[in-house]
Amino acid sequence: KLSDAYALSNEQKQYFDKGNARLRNRHSKDTHLILITFRRDMTETFIHLLTRIIKVVFRWHVITSLR
């Protein structure tokens, strides 16, 4: 009886280990995706800000040169 219980617990342990590994895998994949999308968003935001700054500077330059 004890050996049966031990075998069962061993099986359960393997099952849980597999489940944990799967969860860990999925989690790392999710974080990777989040990082990729975050980086893309940051790049777009940075470019957007850069263009705005250039526009403002250009406008200021034009206004000052007209005076």
Backbone as JSON Lines, residues from 0, in Angstrom:
{"i":0,"aa":"K","n":[0.84,-1.21,0.0],"ca":[0.0,0.0,0.0],"c":[0.88,1.27,0.0]}
{"i":1,"aa":"L","n":[1.89,1.27,0.83],"ca":[2.79,2.41,0.92],"c":[3.49,2.66,-0.41]}
{"i":2,"aa":"S","n":[3.92,1.57,-1.05],"ca":[4.62,1.7,-2.34],"c":[3.67,2.27,-3.39]}
{"i":3,"aa":"D","n":[2.39,1.87,-3.35],"ca":[1.39,2.41,-4.28],"c":[1.26,3.92,-4.09]}
{"i":4,"aa":"A","n":[1.14,4.33,-2.84],"ca":[0.99,5.75,-2.52],"c":[2.23,6.5,-3.0]}
{"i":5,"aa":"Y","n":[3.4,5.91,-2.81],"ca":[4.65,6.55,-3.21],"c":[4.69,6.71,-4.73]}
{"i":6,"aa":"A","n":[4.28,5.64,-5.45],"ca":[4.27,5.69,-6.91],"c":[3.34,6.8,-7.39]}
{"i":7,"aa":"L","n":[2.16,6.87,-6.76],"ca":[1.18,7.88,-7.13],"c":[1.75,9.28,-6.9]}
{"i":8,"aa":"S","n":[2.37,9.48,-5.73],"ca":[2.91,10.8,-5.43],"c":[4.03,11.15,-6.41]}
{"i":9,"aa":"N","n":[4.8,10.15,-6.81],"ca":[5.88,10.37,-7.77],"c":[5.29,10.81,-9.11]}
{"i":10,"aa":"E","n":[4.23,10.12,-9.53],"ca":[3.55,10.46,-10.78],"c":[3.02,11.9,-10.7]}
{"i":11,"aa":"Q","n":[2.37,12.2,-9.59],"ca":[1.83,13.54,-9.4],"c":[2.94,14.58,-9.45]}
{"i":12,"aa":"K","n":[4.07,14.23,-8.82],"ca":[5.21,15.15,-8.8],"c":[5.68,15.44,-10.23]}
{"i":13,"aa":"Q","n":[5.81,14.39,-11.03],"ca":[6.24,14.57,-12.42],"c":[5.23,15.45,-13.17]}
{"i":14,"aa":"Y","n":[3.94,15.16,-12.93],"ca":[2.88,15.92,-13.6],"c":[2.98,17.4,-13.23]}
{"i":15,"aa":"F","n":[3.17,17.66,-11.93],"ca":[3.27,19.05,-11.48],"c":[4.52,19.71,-12.04]}
{"i":16,"aa":"D","n":[5.62,18.97,-12.08],"ca":[6.86,19.51,-12.65],"c":[6.64,19.92,-14.09]}
{"i":17,"aa":"K","n":[5.96,19.04,-14.84],"ca":[5.66,19.35,-16.25],"c":[4.81,20.61,-16.34]}
{"i":18,"aa":"G","n":[3.79,20.67,-15.48],"ca":[2.89,21.83,-15.48],"c":[3.65,23.11,-15.18]}
{"i":19,"aa":"N","n":[4.53,23.04,-14.18],"ca":[5.33,24.22,-13.81],"c":[6.22,24.65,-14.96]}
{"i":20,"aa":"A","n":[6.85,23.68,-15.61],"ca":[7.73,23.99,-16.74],"c":[6.94,24.67,-17.84]}
{"i":21,"aa":"R","n":[5.73,24.15,-18.1],"ca":[4.88,24.71,-19.15],"c":[4.51,26.16,-18.79]}
{"i":22,"aa":"L","n":[4.14,26.37,-17.53],"ca":[3.78,27.71,-17.08],"c":[4.96,28.66,-17.22]}
{"i":23,"aa":"R","n":[6.13,28.19,-16.79],"ca":[7.34,29.01,-16.9],"c":[7.61,29.38,-18.35]}
{"i":24,"aa":"N","n":[7.47,28.39,-19.23],"ca":[7.69,28.62,-20.66],"c":[6.76,29.71,-21.17]}
{"i":25,"aa":"R","n":[5.47,29.53,-20.87],"ca":[4.46,30.47,-21.36],"c":[4.75,31.87,-20.82]}
{"i":26,"aa":"H","n":[5.13,31.91,-19.55],"ca":[5.4,33.2,-18.91],"c":[6.55,33.91,-19.6]}
{"i":27,"aa":"S","n":[7.63,33.18,-19.86],"ca":[8.8,33.8,-20.5],"c":[8.44,34.28,-21.9]}
{"i":28,"aa":"K","n":[7.62,33.48,-22.61],"ca":[7.19,33.89,-23.96],"c":[6.38,35.18,-23.88]}
{"i":29,"aa":"D","n":[5.46,35.24,-22.9],"ca":[4.62,36.43,-22.74],"c":[5.47,37.66,-22.45]}
{"i":30,"aa":"T","n":[6.42,37.52,-21.52],"ca":[7.26,38.66,-21.18],"c":[8.07,39.1,-22.38]}
{"i":31,"aa":"H","n":[8.52,38.13,-23.17],"ca":[9.29,38.44,-24.37],"c":[8.44,39.26,-25.34]}
{"i":32,"aa":"L","n":[7.2,38.82,-25.55],"ca":[6.29,39.54,-26.44],"c":[6.03,40.95,-25.92]}
{"i":33,"aa":"I","n":[5.81,41.06,-24.62],"ca":[5.55,42.37,-24.02],"c":[6.74,43.28,-24.25]}
{"i":34,"aa":"L","n":[7.95,42.74,-24.05],"ca":[9.16,43.53,-24.26],"c":[9.25,44.01,-25.7]}
{"i":35,"aa":"I","n":[8.95,43.1,-26.65],"ca":[9.03,43.45,-28.07],"c":[8.05,44.58,-28.39]}
{"i":36,"aa":"T","n":[6.8,44.42,-27.97],"ca":[5.79,45.43,-28.27],"c":[6.14,46.74,-27.58]}
{"i":37,"aa":"F","n":[6.65,46.65,-26.35],"ca":[7.03,47.85,-25.6],"c":[8.14,48.6,-26.34]}
{"i":38,"aa":"R","n":[9.12,47.84,-26.83],"ca":[10.24,48.45,-27.55],"c":[9.72,49.13,-28.81]}
{"i":39,"aa":"R","n":[8.81,48.46,-29.53],"ca":[8.26,49.03,-30.76],"c":[7.51,50.33,-30.45]}
{"i":40,"aa":"D","n":[6.69,50.28,-29.4],"ca":[5.94,51.47,-28.99],"c":[6.88,52.61,-28.63]}
{"i":41,"aa":"M","n":[7.94,52.29,-27.89],"ca":[8.9,53.3,-27.48],"c":[9.56,53.93,-28.71]}
{"i":42,"aa":"T","n":[9.92,53.09,-29.68],"ca":[10.56,53.6,-30.89],"c":[9.62,54.55,-31.62]}
{"i":43,"aa":"E","n":[8.36,54.14,-31.76],"ca":[7.37,54.99,-32.45],"c":[7.19,56.3,-31.7]}
{"i":44,"aa":"T","n":[7.09,56.23,-30.38],"ca":[6.92,57.43,-29.57],"c":[8.12,58.34,-29.72]}
{"i":45,"aa":"F","n":[9.31,57.74,-29.7],"ca":[10.55,58.51,-29.82],"c":[10.59,59.24,-31.16]}
{"i":46,"aa":"I","n":[10.26,58.53,-32.24],"ca":[10.26,59.13,-33.58],"c":[9.24,60.27,-33.63]}
{"i":47,"aa":"H","n":[8.06,60.01,-33.05],"ca":[6.99,61.01,-33.02],"c":[7.48,62.28,-32.31]}
{"i":48,"aa":"L","n":[8.09,62.1,-31.14],"ca":[8.6,63.24,-30.38],"c":[9.68,63.97,-31.16]}
{"i":49,"aa":"L","n":[10.55,63.21,-31.8],"ca":[11.64,63.8,-32.57],"c":[11.1,64.68,-33.68]}
{"i":50,"aa":"T","n":[10.11,64.16,-34.42],"ca":[9.53,64.94,-35.53],"c":[8.87,66.21,-34.99]}
{"i":51,"aa":"R","n":[8.19,66.09,-33.85],"ca":[7.55,67.27,-33.26],"c":[8.58,68.33,-32.88]}
{"i":52,"aa":"I","n":[9.66,67.86,-32.26],"ca":[10.72,68.79,-31.84],"c":[11.32,69.48,-33.06]}
{"i":53,"aa":"I","n":[11.58,68.7,-34.11],"ca":[12.15,69.26,-35.34],"c":[11.21,70.29,-35.94]}
{"i":54,"aa":"K","n":[9.92,69.98,-35.96],"ca":[8.93,70.92,-36.49],"c":[8.95,72.23,-35.71]}
{"i":55,"aa":"V","n":[8.95,72.11,-34.38],"ca":[8.94,73.29,-33.51],"c":[10.19,74.12,-33.74]}
{"i":56,"aa":"V","n":[11.34,73.44,-33.77],"ca":[12.61,74.14,-33.97],"c":[12.62,74.82,-35.33]}
{"i":57,"aa":"F","n":[12.13,74.1,-36.34],"ca":[12.1,74.65,-37.7],"c":[11.22,75.89,-37.76]}
{"i":58,"aa":"R","n":[10.03,75.78,-37.14],"ca":[9.1,76.9,-37.11],"c":[9.73,78.1,-36.41]}
{"i":59,"aa":"W","n":[10.36,77.83,-35.26],"ca":[11.02,78.89,-34.49],"c":[12.12,79.54,-35.34]}
{"i":60,"aa":"H","n":[12.88,78.72,-36.03],"ca":[13.97,79.21,-36.89],"c":[13.41,80.11,-37.99]}
{"i":61,"aa":"V","n":[12.32,79.67,-38.62],"ca":[11.69,80.45,-39.69],"c":[11.2,81.79,-39.15]}
{"i":62,"aa":"I","n":[10.53,81.74,-37.99],"ca":[9.98,82.96,-37.39],"c":[11.1,83.94,-37.05]}
{"i":63,"aa":"T","n":[12.17,83.43,-36.45],"ca":[13.28,84.31,-36.07],"c":[14.0,84.86,-37.29]}
{"i":64,"aa":"S","n":[14.09,84.07,-38.34],"ca":[14.79,84.53,-39.55],"c":[13.95,85.57,-40.31]}
{"i":65,"aa":"L","n":[12.63,85.53,-40.13],"ca":[11.76,86.5,-40.8],"c":[11.89,87.89,-40.18]}
{"i":66,"aa":"R","n":[12.22,87.93,-38.89],"ca":[12.31,89.22,-38.2],"c":[13.44,90.08,-38.69]}
